[in-house]
Amino acid sequence: MEWVKFLLRLRETGTPIARMHEYAELRARGAGTTVCVCLKPHQTGLREQIDRLRAPEKALAEKIAIYRGDLAALQGKQEKGSEDD
């Protein structure tokens, strides 16, 4: 069952099915060290992808904070305006 979960995680991260098949064949032959060596580039690629996504995610978080601040200020003005009535 753990192997199936592992394969699903590989698929979620964009590993081609052909590559997963290669891993499965190596594993079936007991070539665990080879599988580890083959997985290392995938891990490196994932880490690079995560690093590339961090900057845009930070920019989005900052933009959301700006819009939330603008909305809060607008709501505060609207509430103050209704108190003056």
Steps between C-alpha positions, in 0.01 A plus 500: 500500500786742577641436152170601342492817710856572392409456133200730544726767651740465208212543258373807689841659458507444125702182468420337166336158520785350297750618764281358777499169314881508493507557876261211553716267290813600690323452830374157396858399419611620842700790365414738783823696471437556130148621572639750752753626247227532236270689737761757600461711180124499553548630853734769374248604234221520757711717728580733210133521407405582859766772511367651175147507643592668828556848352165520317322359805658769718395768249143367505493500880620861504240606243223327699615683814485833313148430376388391848641822642324705231171321570534551874569871449201531268275320744625725781416808295157362417430421864616844608283658231191315623571615857499862383147464359 
